[in-house]
Amino acid sequence: MKALMFGWEFPPHILGGLGTASYGLTKGMALQPDMDITFVIPKPWGDEDKSFLHLIGASQTPVVWCDMPEDVLTNRLGNRMSIEDYHSLRDHIYADFRHIRTNDLGCIEFSGKYPDNLMEEINNYSIVAGVIARTVSCDVIHSHDWLTYPAGIHAKTITSKPLVVHVHATDFDRSRGNVNPQVFAIEKDGMDHADHIITVSHLTRRTVIEKYGQAPEKVTTVHNAVTPISPAILAMPDKKGVKDKVITFLGRITMQKGPEFFVEAAAKVLERTHNVRFIMAGSGDMMDQMIRLAAKRKISDRFHFTGFMKGNEVYEVFKASDVYVMPSVSEPFGISPLEAMQCGVPSIISHQSGCAEILNSAIKVDYWDVDAMADAMYALITYPELHTFLHDEGLKEVNNLTWEAAGMKVRNIYNKIV
């Protein structure tokens, strides 16, 4: 089985959970002896793990287009191409190529991150996808998240191979319902063209069916998993450095993640005890607002804003934490609680997160219920027996959530549609 996958990021250069999930799923699928995966990203950096797949950079793929005047072209080709064939070639395959910017090697230059001209980057990526689809043999096309849906559609048009779109999130999640019409249109177009749709939770599956008008039989949930922690990470020393208990929020500081509820709950905990500190690790458009909110609640001396963290920095924070909190308003899945639990950190998650569907050894609250969230925080730092129980049971639970099992579910979907 040969899969041509389109993604937007791949570790170690990631902006969020999408890259982590892409890595884990492909590595899990690669354990199948007859699985051959080619993974395309806009811009590789050279230090990605390519031991289990073929990694192609769109920014390293030369783009060739036909801009020769039709009379010159037809004269050179003689009777081998009619005017109608020329127009078909130009209009349906290479229509956008004359408008793009390329370097001396004929490659489109990508930023490798979410740029200001994101829609242009998405379109350019889809153009390169057509070039790659002509040269890479595949049985199925698999597009991860909305950024790559146009690429998947273009590759399907070129190859006539079935298309799977993998919904890691929707704009309803990212915007709290204030949907961007342009993004929604791209998402729906990808789903409409897909032969099958994979969602990371039942929560997301319901959104895809109800908000995007997709047939239930076309949509399958494959929950995410977690990559086993390396011995080097397990051996990392605890750099906590304080006697106080530490409660951590780690993620994008945006309205989807509910950071304001974390700050409000923290203020309520500090009304009951002062032997606790709070970490807000991450970056986002609400960071300044959260700094001001902490100051307004007069808890700034107990709050630490670290900025964006990646790689081992994430595990250093987990190792220094007593409790992890993910108060997301709408979280399609949420891998970070699983990673925290791998480090033995009891987690508090919102009912509005996909991982709540499969985690039994985490405390679950509604994101808006700051009183319940504060009670859970206080209980975990006050009652050692409860903390020890969730530490032990959580560790057992997440160690049984494997990407290999998730990969087999994806493979079964491939088998049905190929």
Secondary structure as a PSIPRED ss2 file (coil, helix, strand):
# PSIPRED VFORMAT (PSIPRED V4.0)

   1 M C   1.000  0.000  0.000
   2 K E   0.000  0.000  1.000
   3 A E   0.000  0.000  1.000
   4 L E   0.000  0.000  1.000
   5 M E   0.000  0.000  1.000
   6 F E   0.000  0.000  1.000
   7 G C   1.000  0.000  0.000
   8 W C   1.000  0.000  0.000
   9 E C   1.000  0.000  0.000
  10 F E   0.000  0.000  1.000
  11 P C   1.000  0.000  0.000
  12 P C   1.000  0.000  0.000
  13 H E   0.000  0.000  1.000
  14 I C   1.000  0.000  0.000
  15 L C   1.000  0.000  0.000
  16 G C   1.000  0.000  0.000
  17 G H   0.000  1.000  0.000
  18 L H   0.000  1.000  0.000
  19 G H   0.000  1.000  0.000
  20 T H   0.000  1.000  0.000
  21 A H   0.000  1.000  0.000
  22 S H   0.000  1.000  0.000
  23 Y H   0.000  1.000  0.000
  24 G H   0.000  1.000  0.000
  25 L H   0.000  1.000  0.000
  26 T H   0.000  1.000  0.000
  27 K H   0.000  1.000  0.000
  28 G H   0.000  1.000  0.000
  29 M H   0.000  1.000  0.000
  30 A C   1.000  0.000  0.000
  31 L C   1.000  0.000  0.000
  32 Q C   1.000  0.000  0.000
  33 P C   1.000  0.000  0.000
  34 D C   1.000  0.000  0.000
  35 M C   1.000  0.000  0.000
  36 D E   0.000  0.000  1.000
  37 I E   0.000  0.000  1.000
  38 T E   0.000  0.000  1.000
  39 F E   0.000  0.000  1.000
  40 V E   0.000  0.000  1.000
  41 I E   0.000  0.000  1.000
  42 P C   1.000  0.000  0.000
  43 K C   1.000  0.000  0.000
  44 P C   1.000  0.000  0.000
  45 W C   1.000  0.000  0.000
  46 G C   1.000  0.000  0.000
  47 D C   1.000  0.000  0.000
  48 E C   1.000  0.000  0.000
  49 D C   1.000  0.000  0.000
  50 K C   1.000  0.000  0.000
  51 S C   1.000  0.000  0.000
  52 F C   1.000  0.000  0.000
  53 L C   1.000  0.000  0.000
  54 H E   0.000  0.000  1.000
  55 L E   0.000  0.000  1.000
  56 I E   0.000  0.000  1.000
  57 G E   0.000  0.000  1.000
  58 A H   0.000  1.000  0.000
  59 S H   0.000  1.000  0.000
  60 Q H   0.000  1.000  0.000
  61 T C   1.000  0.000  0.000
  62 P E   0.000  0.000  1.000
  63 V C   1.000  0.000  0.000
  64 V C   1.000  0.000  0.000
  65 W C   1.000  0.000  0.000
  66 C C   1.000  0.000  0.000
  67 D C   1.000  0.000  0.000
  68 M C   1.000  0.000  0.000
  69 P C   1.000  0.000  0.000
  70 E H   0.000  1.000  0.000
  71 D H   0.000  1.000  0.000
  72 V H   0.000  1.000  0.000
  73 L H   0.000  1.000  0.000
  74 T H   0.000  1.000  0.000
  75 N H   0.000  1.000  0.000
  76 R H   0.000  1.000  0.000
  77 L H   0.000  1.000  0.000
  78 G H   0.000  1.000  0.000
  79 N H   0.000  1.000  0.000
  80 R H   0.000  1.000  0.000
  81 M C   1.000  0.000  0.000
  82 S C   1.000  0.000  0.000
  83 I H   0.000  1.000  0.000
  84 E H   0.000  1.000  0.000
  85 D H   0.000  1.000  0.000
  86 Y H   0.000  1.000  0.000
  87 H H   0.000  1.000  0.000
  88 S H   0.000  1.000  0.000
  89 L H   0.000  1.000  0.000
  90 R H   0.000  1.000  0.000
  91 D H   0.000  1.000  0.000
  92 H H   0.000  1.000  0.000
  93 I C   1.000  0.000  0.000
  94 Y C   1.000  0.000  0.000
  95 A C   1.000  0.000  0.000
  96 D C   1.000  0.000  0.000
  97 F H   0.000  1.000  0.000
  98 R H   0.000  1.000  0.000
  99 H H   0.000  1.000  0.000
 100 I C   1.000  0.000  0.000
 101 R C   1.000  0.000  0.000
 102 T E   0.000  0.000  1.000
 103 N C   1.000  0.000  0.000
 104 D C   1.000  0.000  0.000
 105 L C   1.000  0.000  0.000
 106 G C   1.000  0.000  0.000
 107 C E   0.000  0.000  1.000
 108 I E   0.000  0.000  1.000
 109 E C   1.000  0.000  0.000
 110 F C   1.000  0.000  0.000
 111 S C   1.000  0.000  0.000
 112 G C   1.000  0.000  0.000
 113 K C   1.000  0.000  0.000
 114 Y C   1.000  0.000  0.000
 115 P C   1.000  0.000  0.000
 116 D C   1.000  0.000  0.000
 117 N C   1.000  0.000  0.000
 118 L H   0.000  1.000  0.000
 119 M H   0.000  1.000  0.000
 120 E H   0.000  1.000  0.000
 121 E H   0.000  1.000  0.000
 122 I H   0.000  1.000  0.000
 123 N H   0.000  1.000  0.000
 124 N H   0.000  1.000  0.000
 125 Y H   0.000  1.000  0.000
 126 S H   0.000  1.000  0.000
 127 I H   0.000  1.000  0.000
 128 V H   0.000  1.000  0.000
 129 A H   0.000  1.000  0.000
 130 G H   0.000  1.000  0.000
 131 V H   0.000  1.000  0.000
 132 I H   0.000  1.000  0.000
 133 A H   0.000  1.000  0.000
 134 R H   0.000  1.000  0.000
 135 T H   0.000  1.000  0.000
 136 V C   1.000  0.000  0.000
 137 S C   1.000  0.000  0.000
 138 C C   1.000  0.000  0.000
 139 D C   1.000  0.000  0.000
 140 V E   0.000  0.000  1.000
 141 I E   0.000  0.000  1.000
 142 H E   0.000  0.000  1.000
 143 S E   0.000  0.000  1.000
 144 H E   0.000  0.000  1.000
 145 D C   1.000  0.000  0.000
 146 W H   0.000  1.000  0.000
 147 L H   0.000  1.000  0.000
 148 T H   0.000  1.000  0.000
 149 Y H   0.000  1.000  0.000
 150 P H   0.000  1.000  0.000
 151 A H   0.000  1.000  0.000
 152 G H   0.000  1.000  0.000
 153 I H   0.000  1.000  0.000
 154 H H   0.000  1.000  0.000
 155 A H   0.000  1.000  0.000
 156 K H   0.000  1.000  0.000
 157 T H   0.000  1.000  0.000
 158 I H   0.000  1.000  0.000
 159 T H   0.000  1.000  0.000
 160 S C   1.000  0.000  0.000
 161 K C   1.000  0.000  0.000
 162 P C   1.000  0.000  0.000
 163 L E   0.000  0.000  1.000
 164 V E   0.000  0.000  1.000
 165 V E   0.000  0.000  1.000
 166 H E   0.000  0.000  1.000
 167 V E   0.000  0.000  1.000
 168 H C   1.000  0.000  0.000
 169 A C   1.000  0.000  0.000
 170 T C   1.000  0.000  0.000
 171 D H   0.000  1.000  0.000
 172 F H   0.000  1.000  0.000
 173 D H   0.000  1.000  0.000
 174 R H   0.000  1.000  0.000
 175 S H   0.000  1.000  0.000
 176 R C   1.000  0.000  0.000
 177 G C   1.000  0.000  0.000
 178 N C   1.000  0.000  0.000
 179 V C   1.000  0.000  0.000
 180 N C   1.000  0.000  0.000
 181 P H   0.000  1.000  0.000
 182 Q H   0.000  1.000  0.000
 183 V H   0.000  1.000  0.000
 184 F H   0.000  1.000  0.000
 185 A H   0.000  1.000  0.000
 186 I H   0.000  1.000  0.000
 187 E H   0.000  1.000  0.000
 188 K H   0.000  1.000  0.000
 189 D H   0.000  1.000  0.000
 190 G H   0.000  1.000  0.000
 191 M H   0.000  1.000  0.000
 192 D H   0.000  1.000  0.000
 193 H H   0.000  1.000  0.000
 194 A C   1.000  0.000  0.000
 195 D C   1.000  0.000  0.000
 196 H E   0.000  0.000  1.000
 197 I E   0.000  0.000  1.000
 198 I E   0.000  0.000  1.000
 199 T E   0.000  0.000  1.000
 200 V C   1.000  0.000  0.000
 201 S C   1.000  0.000  0.000
 202 H H   0.000  1.000  0.000
 203 L H   0.000  1.000  0.000
 204 T H   0.000  1.000  0.000
 205 R H   0.000  1.000  0.000
 206 R H   0.000  1.000  0.000
 207 T H   0.000  1.000  0.000
 208 V H   0.000  1.000  0.000
 209 I H   0.000  1.000  0.000
 210 E H   0.000  1.000  0.000
 211 K H   0.000  1.000  0.000
 212 Y H   0.000  1.000  0.000
 213 G C   1.000  0.000  0.000
 214 Q C   1.000  0.000  0.000
 215 A C   1.000  0.000  0.000
 216 P H   0.000  1.000  0.000
 217 E H   0.000  1.000  0.000
 218 K H   0.000  1.000  0.000
 219 V E   0.000  0.000  1.000
 220 T E   0.000  0.000  1.000
 221 T E   0.000  0.000  1.000
 222 V C   1.000  0.000  0.000
 223 H C   1.000  0.000  0.000
 224 N C   1.000  0.000  0.000
 225 A C   1.000  0.000  0.000
 226 V C   1.000  0.000  0.000
 227 T C   1.000  0.000  0.000
 228 P C   1.000  0.000  0.000
 229 I C   1.000  0.000  0.000
 230 S C   1.000  0.000  0.000
 231 P H   0.000  1.000  0.000
 232 A H   0.000  1.000  0.000
 233 I H   0.000  1.000  0.000
 234 L H   0.000  1.000  0.000
 235 A C   1.000  0.000  0.000
 236 M C   1.000  0.000  0.000
 237 P C   1.000  0.000  0.000
 238 D C   1.000  0.000  0.000
 239 K C   1.000  0.000  0.000
 240 K C   1.000  0.000  0.000
 241 G C   1.000  0.000  0.000
 242 V C   1.000  0.000  0.000
 243 K C   1.000  0.000  0.000
 244 D C   1.000  0.000  0.000
 245 K E   0.000  0.000  1.000
 246 V E   0.000  0.000  1.000
 247 I E   0.000  0.000  1.000
 248 T E   0.000  0.000  1.000
 249 F E   0.000  0.000  1.000
 250 L E   0.000  0.000  1.000
 251 G C   1.000  0.000  0.000
 252 R C   1.000  0.000  0.000
 253 I C   1.000  0.000  0.000
 254 T C   1.000  0.000  0.000
 255 M H   0.000  1.000  0.000
 256 Q H   0.000  1.000  0.000
 257 K H   0.000  1.000  0.000
 258 G C   1.000  0.000  0.000
 259 P H   0.000  1.000  0.000
 260 E H   0.000  1.000  0.000
 261 F H   0.000  1.000  0.000
 262 F H   0.000  1.000  0.000
 263 V H   0.000  1.000  0.000
 264 E H   0.000  1.000  0.000
 265 A H   0.000  1.000  0.000
 266 A H   0.000  1.000  0.000
 267 A H   0.000  1.000  0.000
 268 K H   0.000  1.000  0.000
 269 V H   0.000  1.000  0.000
 270 L H   0.000  1.000  0.000
 271 E C   1.000  0.000  0.000
 272 R C   1.000  0.000  0.000
 273 T C   1.000  0.000  0.000
 274 H C   1.000  0.000  0.000
 275 N C   1.000  0.000  0.000
 276 V E   0.000  0.000  1.000
 277 R E   0.000  0.000  1.000
 278 F E   0.000  0.000  1.000
 279 I E   0.000  0.000  1.000
 280 M E   0.000  0.000  1.000
 281 A E   0.000  0.000  1.000
 282 G E   0.000  0.000  1.000
 283 S C   1.000  0.000  0.000
 284 G C   1.000  0.000  0.000
 285 D C   1.000  0.000  0.000
 286 M C   1.000  0.000  0.000
 287 M H   0.000  1.000  0.000
 288 D H   0.000  1.000  0.000
 289 Q H   0.000  1.000  0.000
 290 M H   0.000  1.000  0.000
 291 I H   0.000  1.000  0.000
 292 R H   0.000  1.000  0.000
 293 L H   0.000  1.000  0.000
 294 A H   0.000  1.000  0.000
 295 A H   0.000  1.000  0.000
 296 K H   0.000  1.000  0.000
 297 R C   1.000  0.000  0.000
 298 K C   1.000  0.000  0.000
 299 I C   1.000  0.000  0.000
 300 S H   0.000  1.000  0.000
 301 D H   0.000  1.000  0.000
 302 R H   0.000  1.000  0.000
 303 F E   0.000  0.000  1.000
 304 H E   0.000  0.000  1.000
 305 F E   0.000  0.000  1.000
 306 T E   0.000  0.000  1.000
 307 G E   0.000  0.000  1.000
 308 F C   1.000  0.000  0.000
 309 M C   1.000  0.000  0.000
 310 K C   1.000  0.000  0.000
 311 G C   1.000  0.000  0.000
 312 N H   0.000  1.000  0.000
 313 E H   0.000  1.000  0.000
 314 V H   0.000  1.000  0.000
 315 Y H   0.000  1.000  0.000
 316 E H   0.000  1.000  0.000
 317 V H   0.000  1.000  0.000
 318 F H   0.000  1.000  0.000
 319 K H   0.000  1.000  0.000
 320 A C   1.000  0.000  0.000
 321 S C   1.000  0.000  0.000
 322 D C   1.000  0.000  0.000
 323 V E   0.000  0.000  1.000
 324 Y E   0.000  0.000  1.000
 325 V E   0.000  0.000  1.000
 326 M E   0.000  0.000  1.000
 327 P C   1.000  0.000  0.000
 328 S C   1.000  0.000  0.000
 329 V C   1.000  0.000  0.000
 330 S C   1.000  0.000  0.000
 331 E E   0.000  0.000  1.000
 332 P C   1.000  0.000  0.000
 333 F C   1.000  0.000  0.000
 334 G C   1.000  0.000  0.000
 335 I C   1.000  0.000  0.000
 336 S H   0.000  1.000  0.000
 337 P H   0.000  1.000  0.000
 338 L H   0.000  1.000  0.000
 339 E H   0.000  1.000  0.000
 340 A H   0.000  1.000  0.000
 341 M H   0.000  1.000  0.000
 342 Q H   0.000  1.000  0.000
 343 C C   1.000  0.000  0.000
 344 G C   1.000  0.000  0.000
 345 V C   1.000  0.000  0.000
 346 P C   1.000  0.000  0.000
 347 S E   0.000  0.000  1.000
 348 I E   0.000  0.000  1.000
 349 I E   0.000  0.000  1.000
 350 S E   0.000  0.000  1.000
 351 H C   1.000  0.000  0.000
 352 Q C   1.000  0.000  0.000
 353 S E   0.000  0.000  1.000
 354 G H   0.000  1.000  0.000
 355 C H   0.000  1.000  0.000
 356 A H   0.000  1.000  0.000
 357 E H   0.000  1.000  0.000
 358 I C   1.000  0.000  0.000
 359 L C   1.000  0.000  0.000
 360 N C   1.000  0.000  0.000
 361 S C   1.000  0.000  0.000
 362 A C   1.000  0.000  0.000
 363 I E   0.000  0.000  1.000
 364 K E   0.000  0.000  1.000
 365 V E   0.000  0.000  1.000
 366 D C   1.000  0.000  0.000
 367 Y C   1.000  0.000  0.000
 368 W C   1.000  0.000  0.000
 369 D C   1.000  0.000  0.000
 370 V H   0.000  1.000  0.000
 371 D H   0.000  1.000  0.000
 372 A H   0.000  1.000  0.000
 373 M H   0.000  1.000  0.000
 374 A H   0.000  1.000  0.000
 375 D H   0.000  1.000  0.000
 376 A H   0.000  1.000  0.000
 377 M H   0.000  1.000  0.000
 378 Y H   0.000  1.000  0.000
 379 A H   0.000  1.000  0.000
 380 L H   0.000  1.000  0.000
 381 I H   0.000  1.000  0.000
 382 T H   0.000  1.000  0.000
 383 Y C   1.000  0.000  0.000
 384 P H   0.000  1.000  0.000
 385 E H   0.000  1.000  0.000
 386 L H   0.000  1.000  0.000
 387 H H   0.000  1.000  0.000
 388 T H   0.000  1.000  0.000
 389 F H   0.000  1.000  0.000
 390 L H   0.000  1.000  0.000
 391 H H   0.000  1.000  0.000
 392 D H   0.000  1.000  0.000
 393 E H   0.000  1.000  0.000
 394 G H   0.000  1.000  0.000
 395 L H   0.000  1.000  0.000
 396 K H   0.000  1.000  0.000
 397 E H   0.000  1.000  0.000
 398 V H   0.000  1.000  0.000
 399 N H   0.000  1.000  0.000
 400 N C   1.000  0.000  0.000
 401 L C   1.000  0.000  0.000
 402 T C   1.000  0.000  0.000
 403 W H   0.000  1.000  0.000
 404 E H   0.000  1.000  0.000
 405 A H   0.000  1.000  0.000
 406 A H   0.000  1.000  0.000
 407 G H   0.000  1.000  0.000
 408 M H   0.000  1.000  0.000
 409 K H   0.000  1.000  0.000
 410 V H   0.000  1.000  0.000
 411 R H   0.000  1.000  0.000
 412 N H   0.000  1.000  0.000
 413 I H   0.000  1.000  0.000
 414 Y H   0.000  1.000  0.000
 415 N H   0.000  1.000  0.000
 416 K H   0.000  1.000  0.000
 417 I H   0.000  1.000  0.000
 418 V C   1.000  0.000  0.000
